[in-house]
Amino acid sequence: MAQHEKISPINIHKKNGSWNPIIGEEFEKLLSRKFQDDVASKEKVQNETLEIMRLCGNPEDKNNEDTGLVFGYVQSGKTLSFTGL
């Protein structure tokens, strides 16, 4: 991997299936309070959190035994994404 290549869930693992989580009311409120007028940052965290959730697998699927690991730079939004999940 190149020294400056961005690591993302897409580079590491691809899932198949129709699991498509949505942004809930509480997460929307959290993001609105956290980012207020910073729409770009709000959308980035929102999209990254949805992608993490998609990779976790559908919780309604009885055969779902996936385990994952999220990692990133310090102060990159990991805890906020976990809170949203």
C-alpha positions as CSV (number, residue, x, y, z in Angstrom):
1,M,0.0,0.0,0.0
2,A,1.3,3.4,-0.9
3,Q,2.4,5.6,2.1
4,H,-0.5,8.1,1.6
5,E,-3.2,5.8,0.3
6,K,-6.5,6.3,2.2
7,I,-7.6,3.2,4.0
8,S,-11.4,2.7,3.9
9,P,-13.8,-0.1,4.4
10,I,-14.2,-0.4,0.6
11,N,-10.5,-1.1,0.2
12,I,-10.6,-3.8,2.8
13,H,-13.9,-5.6,2.5
14,K,-16.9,-5.7,0.2
15,K,-20.3,-7.1,1.3
16,N,-23.1,-8.4,-0.9
17,G,-26.7,-8.2,0.0
18,S,-29.5,-5.7,0.5
19,W,-28.8,-4.5,4.0
20,N,-29.2,-0.7,3.7
21,P,-29.4,1.1,7.1
22,I,-30.9,4.6,7.4
23,I,-30.1,7.6,9.5
24,G,-32.4,7.6,12.5
25,E,-33.9,10.6,14.2
26,E,-31.6,10.5,17.2
27,F,-28.4,10.3,15.1
28,E,-29.6,13.2,13.0
29,K,-30.1,15.3,16.2
30,L,-26.6,14.3,17.4
31,L,-25.0,15.3,14.1
32,S,-27.0,18.5,13.9
33,R,-25.8,19.5,17.5
34,K,-22.2,18.5,16.8
35,F,-21.8,20.1,13.4
36,Q,-24.4,22.9,13.4
37,D,-23.3,24.9,10.3
38,D,-20.6,22.5,9.0
39,V,-22.6,20.5,6.5
40,A,-19.6,18.9,4.8
41,S,-18.3,17.4,8.1
42,K,-21.8,16.3,9.0
43,E,-22.3,14.5,5.7
44,K,-18.8,12.9,5.9
45,V,-19.5,11.4,9.4
46,Q,-23.0,10.4,8.3
47,N,-21.8,8.6,5.2
48,E,-18.9,6.9,6.9
49,T,-21.1,5.7,9.8
50,L,-23.6,4.2,7.3
51,E,-20.8,2.4,5.5
52,I,-19.5,0.9,8.8
53,M,-23.1,-0.2,9.5
54,R,-23.5,-1.8,6.1
55,L,-20.3,-3.7,6.6
56,C,-21.5,-5.1,9.9
57,G,-24.2,-7.0,8.2
58,N,-27.9,-7.2,8.5
59,P,-28.9,-7.7,12.2
60,E,-32.1,-9.4,11.0
61,D,-30.0,-12.1,9.2
62,K,-29.9,-15.1,11.6
63,N,-26.7,-16.3,9.8
64,N,-24.9,-13.1,10.3
65,E,-21.7,-13.9,12.3
66,D,-19.6,-11.0,11.0
67,T,-17.1,-9.3,13.3
68,G,-15.3,-6.1,12.3
69,L,-12.7,-3.6,13.4
70,V,-12.8,0.1,12.8
71,F,-9.6,2.0,13.1
72,G,-8.4,5.5,12.2
73,Y,-6.4,8.5,13.1
74,V,-6.7,10.3,16.4
75,Q,-9.7,12.6,16.5
76,S,-11.0,11.3,13.2
77,G,-14.6,10.6,14.3
78,K,-14.4,7.0,15.4
79,T,-16.2,7.6,18.7
80,L,-18.9,9.7,17.1
81,S,-19.5,6.9,14.6
82,F,-19.7,4.3,17.4
83,T,-22.2,6.6,19.2
84,G,-24.2,6.8,16.0
85,L,-24.2,3.1,15.4
